[in-house]
Structure formats: structure tokens, C-alpha cells
Amino acid sequence: MVVLSCTDIDKSFGTTVILEKISFSINAGEKIGLIGKNGAGKSTLFKILTGELEYDAGHLYHHKDVSLGYLKQTAAYTEETTLYEFCLEVFRDVIELEEQLRHYEKEISRLADQPEALEKVMATYSALTDEFNDINGYAYKSEVRGVLFGLGFSESDFERPIRQFSGGQQSRISIAKLLLTKPNILLLDEPTNHLDIEAVKWLEGYLKSYVGTIVLISHDRYFLDQVVNKVFEIENHQLISNPGNYTDFVKFKKVYIESLQKQFENQQRYIKEQETLINKFKERGTEKLAKRARSREKRLDMIEKVDQPVQDNTRAKLKFSPRLNSGTDVLFVESLRKDFDTTVFKDVSFNIYKGEKIGLIGRNGVGKTTLFKTILDESYKTEGQLTYGHNVHIGYFSQDQMELNEDNNLVEEISDTNPKLTETEIRTLLGSFLFKGDDVFKIVSNLSGGEKSRLALLKLMLSKANLLLLDEPTNHLDIISKEALEDALESYDGTILSISHDRYYLNKISSKIIELTPEGVNEYLGNYDYYTSKKELQSSLDTPFEEVTVTKTQLKEQRKKEKEEAKLKRQKKLAFEALEARIQELETRIEEIEALMCDESVYSNPERSKELHLEINTLKIELEEKYEEWETFV
């Protein structure tokens, strides 16, 4: 059943065309991803679908029995209503029915000695009870709690007034209320903004099992792959679609563009051949050939022209390169702790080496940004030790672009930190980051989120830092800009520590994942998919088994297995003891070399000093590997 359709929808703002001849139909139960560059018209289309915006031409159809729910990118609540009460408002009819049941229960008790009146009340109570059961009335409170927990809210948040929550939290509140409303069609504009990975995974599961229809705008490629079964893309004011997820669409788009290009080239070849023949017929000068020329011209004029496909692949020209190379050891973090009113995190220890590209993940509120601030300013810590390597120069990208001066225009913003650049050079750089013409004189405070991100990335690129601390760098970027950033970071020779909930980005960039928890960190030597596979394996190993009754044969096999396990346990014990002995040897030798390197006869001898330096680096790498091996035993 078609629940929503558009036919030849046009929309312009003044002389600027946004949408042109947009046509599609959506069937009940479809889950559709709407993609396109920032400014392509995705949110405009949503506003047309909801009636918030008028369209200039075309036809829009909604099925008469369909309800539609719309999640905007931003939300702002000023109510004193608590979070829990705010979400309960969705179930006002259910609550009123529950109150009626409580009333009739009291009446039943009061009329216990009045059989006739009691019979009437019991009949009404029975009918209301059936209605309450039909709408699953006994489950609405647990449903509210489940959605709020899934989106990352804690029990202590339930009684807080919603006006006290941050902008990101209020966006999550909007998602919660909309999901609880359960409209037939969900229109979601960037629903994963402000969600940590665990909340995004929960939302994926919820949307996959949602019985209604979903249309969602998203630049989160991993999320799109998990949730949608059809993709719409708006490009150059028009819309194309393909069944499948985002990865399927990328493959389709490549073939589709190649097919259009071939059609265009074939038609151009045909037109050229016909024009050559027409000209020849005309040159011969006979009436018969002149008629044939006119006939061919008419047929040529009637051909529906195939336009050459134009892809809007304009992307910022990103290239990060360090001014100086750092030493092999970039940053050692030992037993770091940070307290505010309570402890944010403790026992945080990890090492970063030159060239590593590390993803830092963890739940919202666990202290990832606080950890970055501590690395940037060691005095910010409560206790612990940070040791920076030789020639380490840090570049910082904050998720709220706090490093930008809101009062500057774009030229001033670049000039302030790069005074040697001329205005012409600055304008050229800004142009390569898609700021054209008079855009360069925009005031920073008037920029969109995506524009601020691009400006901050340009400043970061110009810093020539060799250690990049990136806090949610893909937020506000469209897919093409994300790909440009990923390509630049992949070819970067320096070191990266990046906070992100963008799993596609983490898979592409990261060679190590550090998971921050309130009790410390867990390290995984791989990308995000490697991290999830290890977590799943760990979870399966921790799952308890139910005790079952066994036969004599099974008992014999079990005893045999136990003997084999005991043998393996002894072997493991011996391997563990050998490993500890090797760790002791390595630590002792490293201490000896460090002592030798302080000796004048050594540090004044370049050859001997170089030899020891190479040895100690090799030993430290081996020691780190042995520590990782040691962790698998404990």
C-alpha cells in the first residue's frame, strides 16, 4: 500500500532552485534513507511532506489513515515538566483510562452489598479492562523507561525538569517522545546526532523492528547500512532511488552514472552521424535528397535528449602534514584520574606511539572530552602522570568549535593564527574548503554547523601539528566531506587520537580502539568491527551455562575433557611463568640501558649512543607486546 507519494514537486527560494521534478512513492513498512550534500534540499523536502512548507508545483499524496511524526535536527524545551512526566504525556488516553479503572474499582468495593448497581458497574469495568488490555495499558510505564534507558538516560534523569537538559540531551528527548508516539510514518532528520555508540545501536534495533514506515535523513553510513532497505538521494535538485542499504546504493550509483554517460555518448554519436548525413544530402542539391534531409532533421528534433550526467562531487581539498616529526614515543598516560563533584574517570593508562591512528570511544558522560582537555592542559587532572614525547605538537578539533572566534569573519579567523599569509593566499585556501566569493567575509557566528567544521579543519590543517586530537570530527559533515576527511587522515604521517561515534569513520581510520570507562580503559588492536567482535566473544565466554543431567558415557567423556583441560591449564601456567620471566628480563635490561645512556662515556659517543637507542626502542616494543600478551592471562 502506498502511504506517501510525490509527483513532479518543485521548490525554489527566490531565484534559487532547491527541488525540481521530485517524484517518488513510499509503501507501508519501507525504511528509507534520504541522503545528499548539505544544502541539497533534504530538510526542505521533509518540511514539504509535513505541510510546514508550501511547494511551487506538483502533487503530494498522504494516505488518509496515516499519522506522521517528524523529528527535527534541533529541539528547545523550557518546561518545568520532568523528563518522565513529559514522556508520559504520550499516553494521556491510557492514563485517563487507567484512572477510570481505579475509580470503578473503588465503586465495586463501595457497592458490594448492592447487587443490581454492582452488576452494572462490573459490566462497565469489564469492558474498560478489555479496552485497557487491548492497548497494552499495563506496559506503558515500562515502555517509557525502556526507551529512555535505551537512549542513554539514567534513573536519576527521570525527575529532572527538561529545561535543565543540554541541547543534545533535548534532541534525545524529542526522539524518545516521537518513538513512544508510534506514528505510521516516522520522518527523522539526523536522529543519531548527540547519541553515543551504545544509544545508536539501540536505536538501530528499535527502528529495524518498527512496524511503521521510516524516512530518515542521515550522514551516518554505518547506521544507514543497518537500518534502511531503500535509499533516496537528492543531487542537482533531483532525486534518484535504489532498493537496498547505503553500500548497495553506492554500487548502484556508480553503475547508474556509467550507464547514463554511455547513453549520452551513444546519442551524441548518433546525432553527429545524422547531422553529417543531413549536411551531405543538402550539399548534393537534388530535391529528393533535400526531402530526405528535412525528414531526418524532423526525426532528430523529436529525439528526447539525454543530458550528460553531472555529479556534484565538489569536496574540500584536505591534506594534513606535520611540520616536524615527533619521536617514536608520543604520549604516555599513567593512572590518570579526574574529579569534579564526583569521579569522572580513574586508573586511565595507555601509550601512544608515532603514526598510530586511535579511536577513543565510550558512553556519553564517561569523560572523553574531559580526557582531551587533560591532555591539552596537564594541570586539569586530579592525579596521574602524562609524559609527552620529543617534538610533539598537538592540534585540537573540538566538537563545538570552541577554537573559533565567533566575532571574526573567515579571512580574519585564518589570519589571526597565520599572520604570514596574504589575503589572496587565505582566500585561495578558503576557496579550496568550499568558501567561495563573498562567503569569505561571513561572520563565524553566522556559519552553519557544517561550515564551522570545515573552517576548523582548515585551521587544523594549517597548524601542521603531528598529534591530532579530534573530538567528533565528522559531526555536521555530509558524506562527501566525511570521505574527504577520511582520505586526508589515512594519508597523514602524524598521530591521531579521535573521539567518534561514527562507526564507518572508526572502521576506516582506526588501527586501535581505546574504550574509556569510569574504571579505566580497555584497548583493542584493530578497528571498530574488530572491537565489536572481541566484545561479542568476551560476552559469550561470560555467559553462564545451565547445569544438566549427564549419562555415564557423557560423564566419562567429561572426565577425559577435564584431564585435557587440566593439562592445558598446566601448560598455560608454564607459559605464563615464562612470559613473566621474559618481562622481568626486558624491564631489567631497559633499566640498565637507561642508566648507561646517562653515562658521559656513552652519550659522548654517537655510535654507542645510537646503538643503545635502537636497542631500547626494540626492547620497549617487545615489552609492550609482552604486556598485551600478559593481559590475556589475567
C-alpha positions in Angstrom: 0.0 0.0 0.0 1.3 3.5 -0.9 1.2 5.7 2.1 3.1 8.7 0.8 4.0 9.9 -2.7 5.2 13.0 -4.6 4.8 13.7 -8.3 6.9 16.4 -10.0 7.4 18.5 -6.9 9.2 21.8 -7.5 10.5 24.2 -4.8 12.6 27.4 -5.1 13.5 30.2 -2.8 13.5 33.3 -5.0 15.7 32.5 -8.0 17.4 29.6 -6.2 16.1 26.2 -7.3 16.1 23.7 -4.5 14.0 20.8 -5.8 12.9 20.1 -9.3 10.5 17.4 -10.6 10.8 15.3 -7.5 8.8 12.1 -7.8 8.7 9.0 -5.6 6.3 6.7 -3.8 6.7 5.1 -0.4 5.0 1.8 0.6 3.9 0.9 4.1 6.7 -0.6 6.1 9.6 0.7 4.0 12.6 2.1 5.7 14.2 4.7 3.5 17.4 6.7 3.9 17.4 10.2 2.4 21.0 11.3 1.6 22.7 14.2 -0.2 25.1 17.0 0.4 24.4 19.7 3.0 22.1 22.2 1.3 20.8 19.7 -1.3 17.2 20.1 0.0 16.7 17.1 2.3 15.2 19.1 5.2 13.2 21.2 2.7 11.6 18.1 1.4 10.8 16.9 4.9 9.1 20.3 5.6 7.1 19.9 2.4 6.0 16.4 3.4 4.8 17.7 6.8 3.0 20.7 5.4 5.4 23.1 7.1 6.5 24.5 3.7 4.4 25.1 0.6 5.7 23.7 -2.7 5.6 25.6 -6.0 4.3 22.9 -8.3 3.5 19.2 -8.4 1.3 16.9 -6.3 1.7 15.4 -2.8 -0.3 12.5 -1.6 -0.8 11.2 2.0 -2.9 8.1 2.7 -5.9 9.4 4.7 -5.5 6.9 7.6 -1.8 7.6 8.1 -0.3 9.6 11.0 3.0 11.3 10.5 5.7 12.1 13.1 8.6 14.5 12.4 11.9 14.7 14.3 13.7 18.0 13.5 17.5 18.4 14.0 17.2 20.7 16.9 14.9 21.0 19.9 14.5 23.6 22.7 12.3 23.0 25.7 11.7 25.4 28.5 9.1 23.5 30.5 9.4 22.6 34.2 7.9 19.2 33.4 10.2 16.4 34.4 11.6 14.1 31.8 9.4 11.1 32.9 6.2 13.2 33.0 7.0 14.7 29.6 7.2 11.3 28.0 4.2 10.0 29.9 2.1 12.7 28.1 2.2 10.5 25.0 0.0 8.0 27.0 -2.6 10.6 28.2 -5.5 8.5 26.9 -4.1 5.3 28.5 -3.6 7.1 31.8 -7.1 8.5 31.8 -8.5 5.0 31.1 -6.3 3.7 34.0 -7.8 6.4 36.3 -11.3 5.3 35.2 -10.5 1.7 36.2 -9.2 2.8 39.6 -12.5 4.8 40.1 -14.6 1.8 39.2 -12.6 -0.5 41.5 -13.5 1.8 44.4 -17.1 1.8 43.2 -17.1 -2.1 43.2 -15.8 -2.1 46.7 -18.5 0.5 47.8 -21.4 -1.3 46.1 -20.5 -4.8 47.5 -23.9 -5.1 49.2 -26.0 -3.6 46.2 -26.2 -6.4 43.7 -28.1 -4.6 40.9 -25.9 -1.5 40.9 -22.8 -3.7 41.3 -23.7 -5.7 38.2 -23.9 -2.5 36.1 -20.6 -1.2 37.4 -18.9 -4.7 36.9 -20.1 -4.7 33.2 -18.6 -1.3 32.6 -15.4 -2.2 34.5 -15.0 -5.4 32.4 -15.4 -3.5 29.1 -12.9 -0.9 30.2 -10.5 -3.7 31.4 -10.7 -5.3 27.9 -10.0 -2.0 26.2 -7.1 -1.4 28.6 -5.6 -4.8 27.8 -6.1 -4.3 24.0 -3.9 -1.2 24.1 -1.3 -2.9 26.3 -2.1 -0.5 29.1 -0.1 -2.3 31.7 3.1 -1.9 29.8 3.3 1.8 29.1 5.4 2.8 32.1 8.0 0.1 31.3 7.9 1.2 27.7 8.8 4.8 28.6 11.6 3.5 30.9 12.9 1.2 28.2 13.1 3.9 25.5 14.7 6.4 27.9 17.3 3.9 29.1 18.0 2.9 25.5 18.7 6.5 24.5 21.2 6.8 27.3 19.2 8.5 30.1 19.7 7.2 33.7 17.2 6.8 36.5 18.4 10.0 38.1 17.5 11.9 35.0 13.8 11.0 35.2 12.8 13.6 37.7 14.9 16.4 36.3 13.0 19.3 34.5 13.5 19.0 30.8 14.6 22.7 30.6 17.8 21.7 32.5 19.0 19.3 29.9 21.6 20.3 27.3 20.7 20.8 23.6 22.0 17.4 22.7 20.0 15.8 25.5 16.9 17.7 24.5 17.3 16.2 21.0 17.3 12.8 22.5 14.2 13.7 24.5 12.5 14.6 21.2 13.5 11.2 19.8 12.1 9.4 22.9 8.7 11.1 22.7 8.4 10.6 19.0 9.2 6.9 19.2 6.7 6.4 22.1 4.0 8.2 19.9 4.4 5.5 17.2 3.1 7.3 14.2 2.6 5.3 11.0 5.3 7.3 9.2 8.5 8.4 11.1 10.4 11.3 9.5 13.8 11.5 11.3 16.2 14.3 10.5 19.7 13.2 11.7 18.5 11.1 14.6 22.0 9.8 15.5 23.3 13.3 16.3 24.1 13.6 20.1 23.9 9.8 20.6 26.8 7.7 21.7 27.5 4.4 20.0 25.5 2.3 22.5 22.5 4.5 22.1 22.8 4.4 18.3 23.0 0.6 18.4 19.8 0.6 20.5 18.1 2.9 18.1 19.1 0.7 15.1 17.5 -2.3 16.8 14.3 -0.3 17.6 13.9 1.1 14.1 14.6 -2.3 12.4 11.7 -3.8 14.3 9.5 -0.8 13.9 6.2 -1.8 12.2 5.6 1.5 10.6 7.3 3.4 7.7 10.5 5.3 8.2 12.2 8.0 6.2 15.4 9.2 7.7 18.0 11.8 6.8 21.4 10.7 7.8 25.1 11.1 7.0 25.9 8.1 9.2 26.8 5.4 6.7 27.1 2.5 9.2 23.6 3.4 10.6 22.1 3.6 7.1 23.6 0.2 6.3 22.0 -1.3 9.4 18.5 0.2 9.2 17.3 1.1 5.6 16.1 -1.0 2.8 15.9 1.7 0.2 17.9 4.9 -0.4 16.8 8.2 -1.9 19.5 10.7 -3.0 18.9 14.4 -3.8 21.6 15.7 -6.1 21.4 18.7 -8.5 17.8 19.4 -7.4 16.6 15.9 -8.5 16.0 12.5 -6.8 17.1 9.0 -7.7 16.4 5.9 -5.7 17.5 2.3 -5.3 16.4 -0.7 -3.1 18.9 -1.8 -0.6 21.1 -0.1 2.0 23.8 2.6 1.7 26.5 0.2 0.5 24.1 -1.1 -2.2 23.3 2.4 -3.3 27.0 3.3 -3.7 27.4 0.4 -6.1 24.2 1.2 -7.9 25.2 4.9 -8.3 28.5 4.0 -9.9 26.8 1.7 -12.5 23.9 4.2 -13.0 26.2 7.1 -13.8 28.3 5.0 -16.1 25.1 3.9 -17.9 23.9 7.5 -18.3 27.3 8.5 -19.6 27.2 5.7 -22.1 23.7 6.6 -23.2 24.7 10.3 -23.6 27.8 9.3 -25.6 25.9 6.9 -27.9 23.2 9.6 -28.5 25.8 12.2 -29.3 27.5 9.8 -31.7 24.1 9.1 -33.4 23.3 12.9 -33.6 26.7 13.6 -35.1 26.3 10.8 -37.7 22.8 12.1 -38.6 24.0 15.7 -38.9 26.8 14.6 -41.2 24.3 12.7 -43.4 21.9 15.7 -43.5 24.7 18.0 -44.5 25.8 15.7 -47.3 22.2 15.4 -48.6 21.9 19.2 -48.6 25.2 19.6 -50.4 24.1 17.2 -53.3 21.4 19.7 -54.2 18.7 17.3 -55.5 15.1 17.7 -54.4 14.9 14.0 -53.4 17.9 14.3 -51.1 16.7 17.6 -49.7 13.4 15.9 -48.7 15.4 13.1 -47.0 17.5 15.7 -45.2 14.3 17.5 -43.9 12.8 14.2 -42.8 15.9 13.3 -40.8 16.0 16.8 -39.3 12.4 16.4 -38.1 13.2 13.0 -36.6 16.3 14.4 -34.9 14.3 17.3 -33.4 11.9 14.9 -31.9 14.6 12.9 -30.1 14.4 13.2 -26.3 17.8 14.5 -25.4 19.9 12.6 -22.9 21.7 15.0 -20.6 25.3 14.3 -19.7 25.3 13.1 -16.1 26.7 15.7 -13.7 27.8 14.6 -10.2 28.2 17.2 -7.5 31.5 15.7 -6.1 32.8 19.1 -5.1 34.8 18.5 -1.9 37.1 20.3 0.4 40.8 19.8 -0.5 42.2 18.4 2.8 45.8 17.5 3.3 47.3 17.2 6.8 51.1 17.2 7.1 53.2 17.7 10.2 55.7 20.5 10.2 58.1 18.4 12.3 58.2 14.6 13.0 57.7 13.6 16.6 59.8 10.9 18.4 58.6 7.3 18.5 57.1 7.8 21.9 54.3 10.4 21.6 52.3 10.2 24.8 52.3 8.0 27.9 49.3 8.3 30.2 49.6 6.7 33.7 47.0 6.3 36.4 45.1 9.4 35.3 42.1 10.5 37.4 39.7 13.4 37.1 37.2 14.5 39.7 34.6 17.2 39.7 31.9 16.8 42.3 32.3 13.1 41.7 35.0 11.0 39.9 34.7 11.2 36.1 37.3 8.5 35.4 40.2 6.9 37.2 43.1 4.5 36.6 43.4 5.6 32.9 46.7 4.3 31.5 47.7 4.0 27.8 50.6 4.7 25.5 50.5 6.4 22.1 53.3 5.8 19.5 54.2 7.7 16.4 51.9 7.0 13.4 49.1 5.4 15.4 45.5 6.2 14.5 43.4 5.6 17.6 39.7 5.8 18.1 38.5 6.8 21.6 35.0 5.5 22.4 32.8 5.3 25.4 29.4 6.3 26.7 28.3 9.9 26.7 29.4 11.4 30.0 32.2 9.0 30.7 34.8 11.8 30.2 36.2 11.5 26.7 36.3 15.3 26.1 37.5 15.8 29.6 40.4 13.4 28.9 41.2 15.5 25.8 41.2 18.7 27.9 43.6 17.0 30.4 46.0 16.0 27.6 45.9 19.6 26.4 46.4 21.0 29.9 48.1 18.6 32.3 47.1 20.8 35.3 43.5 19.9 34.6 44.0 16.4 36.0 43.2 15.4 39.6 46.1 12.9 39.8 48.2 10.7 37.5 51.0 11.3 35.1 51.2 12.5 31.4 54.6 12.2 29.6 54.9 13.8 26.2 57.4 12.6 23.7 60.1 14.6 21.8 58.9 17.2 19.4 55.2 16.5 20.0 53.0 19.4 18.7 49.2 19.0 19.3 46.4 20.2 17.1 42.9 20.1 18.6 39.5 19.9 16.9 36.7 20.4 19.4 33.2 19.2 18.6 31.6 22.6 19.4 34.4 24.5 17.5 35.3 26.5 20.6 38.6 27.3 19.0 36.8 29.6 16.6 36.3 33.4 17.3 32.6 34.0 16.7 33.2 37.7 16.0 35.7 37.2 13.2 35.0 36.9 9.5 36.6 33.9 7.8 39.6 35.8 6.5 40.3 37.3 9.9 39.9 33.9 11.6 42.6 32.3 9.4 44.8 35.4 9.5 44.8 35.6 13.3 46.6 32.3 13.6 48.6 32.5 10.3 49.7 36.2 10.1 52.3 35.5 7.4 49.6 34.5 4.8 48.4 37.2 2.5 44.7 37.8 1.9 44.9 36.3 -1.6 46.5 33.1 -0.1 43.9 33.0 2.6 41.0 33.4 0.1 42.5 30.6 -2.1 42.7 28.3 0.9 39.1 29.1 1.9 38.1 28.5 -1.7 39.6 25.0 -1.5 37.4 24.5 1.5 34.3 25.5 -0.5 34.0 29.1 0.8 33.5 31.0 -2.5 33.3 34.7 -3.3 31.8 36.9 -0.6 31.4 33.8 1.7 34.9 34.6 3.0 33.5 37.7 4.7 30.8 35.9 6.6 30.9 36.2 10.3 31.8 33.0 12.1 28.8 33.1 14.4 26.5 33.1 11.2 28.0 29.9 9.8 26.1 26.6 9.8 27.5 23.6 11.8 29.0 22.1 8.6 30.6 25.4 7.6 32.2 25.8 11.1 33.5 22.2 10.9 35.2 22.9 7.6 36.7 26.2 8.9 38.0 24.4 12.0 39.5 21.7 9.8 41.3 24.3 7.7 42.8 25.9 10.8 43.8 22.4 12.0 45.4 21.6 8.6 47.4 24.9 8.7 48.7 24.2 12.2 51.0 21.4 10.8 50.6 19.5 14.1 52.0 16.0 14.5 49.4 14.8 17.1 45.8 15.5 16.2 43.2 15.3 18.9 39.9 15.2 17.1 36.6 15.4 19.1 33.7 14.2 16.9 35.3 15.5 13.6 32.6 14.1 11.3 29.7 15.8 13.1 27.8 18.2 10.8 29.7 16.9 7.8 27.9 15.5 4.8 29.0 12.1 3.3 31.3 13.7 0.6 33.0 15.9 3.2 33.4 12.9 5.5 35.1 10.9 2.7 37.4 13.8 2.0 38.4 14.0 5.7 38.9 10.2 5.9 41.1 10.2 2.8 43.2 13.0 4.2 43.6 11.3 7.6 44.5 8.0 6.1 47.5 9.6 4.2 48.5 11.7 7.3 52.0 10.9 8.5 51.4 12.0 12.1 49.5 10.5 15.0 45.7 10.7 15.6 43.6 10.2 18.7 40.0 10.7 17.7 36.7 10.7 19.7 33.9 9.5 17.5 30.6 7.7 17.4 30.8 7.4 13.6 31.5 3.7 13.2 32.1 3.9 9.5 34.8 6.5 10.2 36.3 4.4 13.0 36.5 1.4 10.8 38.2 3.3 8.0 40.7 5.4 10.1 41.5 3.5 13.3 44.1 0.8 13.8 43.5 0.7 17.6 40.4 1.3 19.7 40.6 2.6 23.3 37.4 2.2 25.2 37.1 4.7 28.1 35.1 3.5 31.2 34.7 5.0 34.7 37.2 2.4 35.9 39.9 2.9 33.3 40.4 1.9 29.7 40.3 -1.3 27.5 42.5 -1.4 24.4 41.8 -3.3 21.2 44.4 -3.6 18.4 42.1 -3.2 15.4 39.3 -1.1 14.0 35.7 -0.8 15.3 34.5 -4.1 13.7 37.4 -5.9 15.4 36.4 -4.2 18.7 32.8 -5.4 18.4 33.9 -8.9 17.5 36.1 -9.1 20.6 33.3 -7.7 22.8 30.9 -10.3 21.5 33.4 -13.1 22.1 34.0 -11.8 25.6 30.2 -11.7 26.2 29.7 -15.2 25.0 32.5 -16.5 27.2 31.0 -14.8 30.2 27.5 -16.4 29.6 26.7 -18.9 32.4 25.6 -22.4 31.4 22.7 -24.3 32.9 23.5 -27.5 34.8 22.2 -30.6 33.0 21.9 -34.3 33.9 24.6 -36.5 32.2 24.8 -40.2 31.4 27.7 -42.5 32.3 29.1 -42.2 28.8 28.8 -38.4 28.9 30.4 -38.4 32.4 33.4 -40.5 31.1 33.8 -38.0 28.2 33.5 -35.1 30.6 36.3 -36.6 32.9 38.5 -37.0 29.8 37.9 -33.4 28.8 38.6 -32.3 32.3 42.0 -34.1 32.2 42.8 -32.4 28.9 41.8 -29.0 30.3 44.0 -29.7 33.4 46.9 -30.4 31.1 46.2 -27.2 29.1 46.0 -25.3 32.4 49.4 -26.6 33.4 50.9 -25.6 30.0 49.3 -22.2 30.3 50.8 -21.8 33.8 54.2 -22.6 32.5 53.8 -20.3 29.5 52.6 -17.5 32.0 55.7 -18.1 34.2 58.0 -17.9 31.1 56.3 -14.7 30.0 56.7 -13.1 33.4 60.4 -14.1 33.4 60.8 -12.5 30.0 59.1 -9.3 31.1 61.4 -9.2 34.1 64.4 -9.6 31.7 63.2 -6.8 29.4 62.5 -4.4 32.3 65.9 -5.1 33.8 67.7 -4.6 30.5 65.8 -1.4 29.8 66.8 0.0 33.2 70.4 -1.0 32.5 70.4 0.8 29.1 68.7 3.9 30.6 71.5 4.0 33.2 74.2 3.6 30.5 72.7 6.4 28.4 73.3 8.8 31.3 77.0 7.9 31.4 79.2 10.5 29.8 81.3 7.9 28.0 78.1 6.7 26.2 76.3 9.9 25.4 79.6 11.5 24.1 80.0 8.5 21.8 77.4 9.0 18.9 77.8 5.4 17.6 77.4 3.8 21.0 74.5 6.1 21.9 72.7 5.3 18.6 73.2 1.6 19.2 71.7 1.8 22.7 68.9 4.0 21.5 67.9 1.4 18.8 68.2 -1.4 21.3 66.0 0.3 23.9 63.3 1.1 21.3 63.2 -2.5 20.2 63.0 -3.7 23.8 60.2 -1.3 24.6 58.2 -2.5 21.6 58.7 -6.1 22.7 57.8 -5.2 26.3 54.6 -3.6 25.1 53.7 -6.8 23.2 54.5 -8.9 26.2 52.3 -6.8 28.4 49.4 -7.2 25.9 50.1 -11.0 26.0 50.2 -10.9 29.8 46.8 -9.2 29.9 45.3 -12.3 28.1 46.3 -14.5 31.0 44.9 -12.3 33.8 
